[in-house]
Amino acid sequence: MVGPILEMTLIPEEELRRATIPIFFDMMQCEHKLSAHFQKFENEIILKLDHEVEGGGGDERYMELLETILLECAVEHPLLRPEVEHFVDLVKGLLVRLLDYRTVMSDDSRNNRMSCTVNLLNFYKDINREGMYIR
């Protein structure tokens, strides 16, 4: 279910993004109520975001809106707030690296491409997602 909603939020239309990003918070809440965390949601976002950004989705504005909207939603939910803040930091870190990676893939500089690749792989290692190396 995460994939189609993620695709919709990545469409570069501000009002659509504002209307659909809060659905992510609802998904986090639902999973958190069932299992006291939203690890499955987080894993799916990370996996699908990598694919979508590589395909041309996402931009700086998306990253800003995602952060602002999710943190605003979390204000009214103090028990969930720390986990949402962690999730936002994680996704922002990933988006920064993925957007850099996408940008340098058309760069002639092999060193720039290699540097971005290493940064992305190190990020996946740091967040214990070594399985993303295979991708």
DOSEPA-329564 format. One record per atom (N, C-alpha, C, O): x, y, z; residue in one letter. Coordinates in steps of 0.05 Angstrom, whole numbers, padded with zeros to 5 digits, always signed. Layout:
// DOSEPA-329564
XYZa...
END
This chain:
// DOSEPA-329564
+00016-00024+00000m+00000+00000+00000m+00017+00025+00000m+00009+00046-00010m+00041+00024+00011v+00058+00047+00013v+00067+00057-00015v+00067+00081-00020v+00073+00038-00033g+00084+00045-00059g+00066+00065-00075g+00076+00086-00083g+00041+00058-00079p+00024+00077-00095p+00021+00104-00082p+00019+00125-00095p+00019+00105-00055i+00017+00131-00042i+00043+00146-00044i+00042+00171-00048i+00065+00133-00041l+00091+00146-00044l+00093+00158-00072l+00102+00181-00076l+00086+00142-00092e+00086+00153-00120e+00070+00178-00123e+00078+00197-00136e+00046+00178-00110m+00028+00201-00112m+00041+00226-00098m+00039+00248-00108m+00054+00221-00075t+00065+00244-00060t+00089+00255-00075t+00096+00279-00071t+00102+00240-00092l+00125+00249-00107l+00118+00265-00132l+00136+00277-00144l+00093+00265-00140i+00085+00281-00163i+00090+00311-00155i+00080+00320-00134i+00104+00326-00172p+00111+00353-00165p+00088+00373-00167p+00088+00392-00182p+00068+00368-00150e+00044+00385-00148e+00040+00390-00118e+00033+00372-00103e+00044+00415-00110e+00045+00422-00082e+00019+00414-00067e+00021+00402-00046e-00004+00421-00078e-00029+00414-00064e-00034+00384-00061e-00043+00375-00041e-00026+00369-00082l-00028+00340-00080l-00010+00329-00059l-00018+00312-00043l+00014+00340-00057r+00033+00331-00036r+00022+00338-00009r+00023+00322+00010r+00011+00362-00006r+00000+00370+00020r-00024+00352+00029r-00028+00348+00053r-00039+00343+00009a-00062+00326+00015a-00054+00297+00021a-00068+00283+00036a-00033+00288+00009t-00026+00259+00011t-00005+00252+00031t-00005+00230+00042t+00014+00270+00037i+00035+00264+00056i+00024+00257+00084i+00034+00239+00096i+00002+00270+00093p-00009+00262+00119p-00018+00232+00120p-00021+00221+00142p-00023+00220+00098i-00031+00192+00097i-00008+00175+00109i-00013+00155+00122i+00016+00184+00105f+00039+00169+00116f+00037+00169+00147f+00043+00149+00159f+00030+00192+00158f+00027+00193+00187f+00005+00174+00197f+00009+00160+00217f-00017+00173+00182d-00038+00154+00189d-00028+00125+00188d-00035+00109+00205d-00012+00119+00168m-00001+00092+00166m+00017+00086+00190m+00017+00064+00200m+00034+00105+00197m+00051+00102+00220m+00035+00096+00245m+00041+00078+00261m+00014+00112+00249q-00003+00109+00273q-00015+00081+00273q-00016+00068+00294q-00026+00072+00251c-00039+00046+00250c-00020+00024+00257c-00026+00007+00273c+00004+00024+00244e+00023+00003+00250e+00033+00005+00279e+00037-00015+00292e+00036+00030+00289h+00045+00033+00317h+00025+00022+00336h+00033+00011+00357h+00000+00026+00331k-00021+00016+00349k-00021-00015+00349k-00027-00027+00370k-00015-00027+00327l-00015-00056+00325l+00010-00069+00336l+00009-00091+00348l+00033-00056+00333s+00058-00069+00340s+00078-00052+00357s+00100-00060+00362s+00069-00029+00366a+00085-00011+00382a+00109+00001+00367a+00128+00012+00380a+00109-00001+00341h+00130+00011+00324h+00119+00012+00296h+00097+00002+00291h+00133+00025+00278f+00125+00025+00250f+00149+00017+00232f+00154+00030+00211f+00162-00004+00240q+00186-00013+00225q+00180-00023+00197q+00195-00017+00179q+00157-00037+00194k+00150-00047+00167k+00145-00023+00148k+00154-00024+00125k+00131-00003+00158f+00126+00021+00142f+00153+00034+00134f+00157+00041+00111f+00170+00038+00154e+00196+00051+00149e+00212+00035+00129e+00224+00047+00110e+00213+00009+00131n+00228-00007+00112n+00217-00005+00084n+00233-00002+00065n+00191-00005+00082e+00179-00003+00055e+00184+00025+00043e+00190+00026+00019e+00182+00046+00059i+00188+00073+00048i+00217+00074+00038i+00222+00084+00016i+00236+00064+00054i+00264+00065+00046i+00269+00050+00020i+00282+00061+00002i+00258+00027+00018l+00261+00011-00006l+00249+00024-00031l+00262+00026-00052l+00225+00034-00028k+00210+00045-00050k+00220+00073-00058k+00221+00080-00081k+00229+00088-00038l+00239+00115-00043l+00264+00113-00060l+00268+00129-00078l+00281+00095-00054d+00306+00091-00070d+00298+00087-00099d+00310+00099-00117d+00279+00070-00104h+00271+00064-00131h+00258+00088-00145h+00264+00094-00168h+00240+00101-00130e+00226+00124-00142e+00244+00148-00148e+00241+00160-00169e+00263+00154-00131v+00281+00176-00136v+00299+00170-00159v+00305+00187-00176v+00308+00145-00160e+00325+00137-00183e+00310+00141-00209e+00321+00147-00230e+00283+00136-00208g+00266+00140-00232g+00259+00168-00238g+00244+00173-00257g+00268+00187-00222g+00263+00216-00228g+00244+00229-00208g+00240+00253-00210g+00233+00215-00189g+00214+00227-00170g+00229+00241-00147g+00252+00235-00141g+00215+00260-00135g+00227+00273-00112g+00244+00297-00119g+00255+00299-00141g+00245+00316-00100d+00261+00340-00103d+00264+00353-00076d+00254+00342-00056d+00278+00375-00075e+00283+00389-00049e+00257+00397-00036e+00254+00395-00012e+00238+00407-00052r+00213+00416-00040r+00197+00392-00028r+00185+00396-00007r+00199+00369-00040y+00186+00346-00028y+00197+00340-00001y+00183+00334+00018y+00224+00341+00001m+00237+00336+00026m+00228+00356+00048m+00223+00348+00071m+00226+00381+00041e+00217+00402+00059e+00188+00397+00068e+00182+00398+00092e+00170+00391+00049l+00142+00386+00056l+00139+00361+00073l+00124+00361+00093l+00153+00340+00067l+00152+00315+00082l+00159+00321+00111l+00145+00312+00130l+00181+00335+00115e+00190+00341+00142e+00169+00358+00157e+00160+00351+00179e+00161+00380+00145t+00142+00398+00158t+00115+00385+00164t+00106+00388+00187t+00104+00371+00145i+00078+00359+00149i+00078+00337+00170i+00061+00336+00188i+00098+00319+00168l+00099+00297+00188l+00104+00307+00216l+00093+00297+00235l+00122+00327+00219l+00127+00337+00245l+00103+00352+00256l+00098+00351+00281l+00088+00366+00239e+00064+00379+00248e+00043+00358+00258e+00030+00363+00278e+00041+00337+00243c+00022+00315+00251c+00031+00303+00278c+00014+00297+00295c+00056+00301+00283a+00067+00288+00307a+00063+00305+00332a+00064+00295+00354a+00060+00331+00329v+00057+00350+00352v+00035+00341+00370v+00037+00343+00395v+00013+00332+00359e-00010+00324+00375e-00008+00295+00386e-00027+00286+00398e+00014+00282+00381h+00017+00254+00389h+00045+00251+00403h+00063+00241+00391h+00047+00259+00428p+00073+00260+00442p+00086+00232+00444p+00111+00231+00445p+00071+00211+00445l+00083+00184+00447l+00096+00176+00421l+00116+00161+00421l+00086+00185+00399l+00096+00178+00373l+00117+00197+00363l+00133+00191+00345l+00117+00220+00375r+00134+00242+00365r+00164+00235+00362r+00175+00240+00340r+00177+00223+00382p+00205+00216+00378p+00210+00197+00355p+00230+00200+00340p+00193+00178+00351e+00196+00159+00329e+00191+00173+00302e+00205+00167+00282e+00172+00192+00301v+00167+00206+00276v+00191+00224+00270v+00200+00226+00247v+00202+00237+00290e+00226+00254+00286e+00249+00238+00276e+00264+00246+00258e+00253+00214+00287h+00274+00196+00278h+00269+00188+00248h+00288+00188+00232h+00244+00181+00242f+00237+00173+00215f+00243+00196+00195f+00254+00192+00174f+00235+00220+00203v+00239+00244+00185v+00269+00248+00181v+00277+00253+00158v+00285+00246+00202d+00314+00249+00199d+00325+00228+00180d+00342+00234+00163d+00316+00204+00184l+00325+00181+00167l+00318+00186+00138l+00335+00183+00120l+00293+00193+00132v+00284+00197+00105v+00298+00221+00092v+00305+00221+00068v+00301+00243+00108k+00316+00266+00097k+00344+00259+00090k+00354+00266+00068k+00357+00244+00107g+00385+00236+00101g+00386+00219+00076g+00404+00222+00059g+00367+00201+00073l+00366+00184+00049l+00360+00201+00024l+00374+00198+00004l+00341+00219+00026l+00334+00236+00003l+00357+00253-00006l+00362+00256-00030l+00371+00265+00013v+00395+00282+00006v+00414+00265-00011v+00424+00274-00032v+00420+00241-00001r+00439+00224-00016r+00429+00215-00042r+00443+00214-00062r+00403+00207-00043l+00391+00197-00068l+00390+00219-00089l+00395+00215-00113l+00383+00244-00080l+00381+00266-00100l+00409+00273-00110l+00413+00279-00134l+00429+00272-00092d+00457+00277-00101d+00465+00255-00121d+00477+00261-00141d+00459+00231-00114y+00466+00208-00131y+00454+00211-00159y+00467+00207-00179y+00428+00218-00159r+00414+00221-00184r+00427+00244-00201r+00429+00241-00225r+00434+00265-00188t+00446+00288-00201t+00473+00281-00214t+00479+00288-00237t+00490+00267-00199v+00517+00261-00209v+00518+00238-00229v+00538+00234-00242v+00497+00223-00232m+00497+00201-00251m+00500+00211-00279m+00509+00197-00297m+00492+00236-00284s+00496+00248-00311s+00522+00264-00312s+00528+00276-00333s+00537+00264-00291d+00562+00279-00289d+00584+00263-00303d+00585+00239-00302d+00602+00277-00316d+00624+00264-00330d+00646+00256-00310d+00663+00239-00317d+00646+00267-00286s+00667+00261-00267s+00662+00234-00253s+00643+00231-00238s+00679+00216-00259r+00677+00189-00247r+00681+00191-00216r+00668+00176-00201r+00698+00209-00207n+00703+00213-00179n+00678+00222-00164n+00672+00212-00142n+00663+00241-00176n+00638+00250-00164n+00618+00227-00162n+00604+00224-00141n+00615+00212-00183r+00596+00189-00183r+00604+00169-00162r+00587+00159-00147r+00630+00163-00160m+00640+00143-00141m+00635+00154-00112m+00627+00138-00094m+00641+00179-00108s+00637+00191-00081s+00608+00189-00072s+00602+00182-00049s+00589+00196-00090c+00561+00194-00083c+00552+00165-00078c+00536+00160-00061c+00563+00147-00094t+00556+00119-00090t+00566+00109-00062t+00551+00096-00048t+00590+00116-00055v+00601+00109-00029v+00585+00121-00007v+00579+00108+00013v+00578+00147-00010n+00561+00160+00011n+00535+00146+00015n+00526+00142+00037n+00522+00138-00007l+00496+00124-00005l+00500+00097+00008l+00484+00089+00025l+00520+00082+00000l+00525+00056+00012l+00532+00058+00042l+00522+00042+00058l+00548+00078+00049n+00554+00082+00077n+00529+00089+00093n+00525+00081+00116n+00511+00105+00081f+00486+00112+00094f+00470+00086+00100f+00460+00083+00122f+00467+00069+00080y+00452+00044+00084y+00465+00027+00106y+00451+00014+00121y+00492+00027+00106k+00506+00012+00127k+00500+00024+00155k+00494+00009+00174k+00501+00050+00157d+00496+00064+00182d+00468+00059+00193d+00465+00060+00218d+00449+00056+00176i+00422+00051+00185i+00414+00022+00185i+00391+00014+00186i+00435+00005+00183n+00431-00024+00184n+00413-00035+00162n+00395-00051+00166n+00417-00025+00138r+00402-00034+00115r+00422-00044+00093r+00420-00036+00070r+00441-00061+00102e+00461-00070+00084e+00449-00085+00060e+00462-00086+00038e+00425-00095+00062g+00411-00109+00040g+00407-00090+00017g+00404-00100-00006g+00407-00064+00021m+00404-00045-00001m+00429-00044-00018m+00428-00034-00040m+00452-00054-00008y+00476-00055-00024y+00472-00070-00050y+00482-00062-00071y+00457-00091-00048i+00452-00109-00071i+00439-00094-00093i+00444-00098-00117i+00421-00076-00086r+00406-00060-00105r+00425-00046-00124r+00416-00031-00141r
END
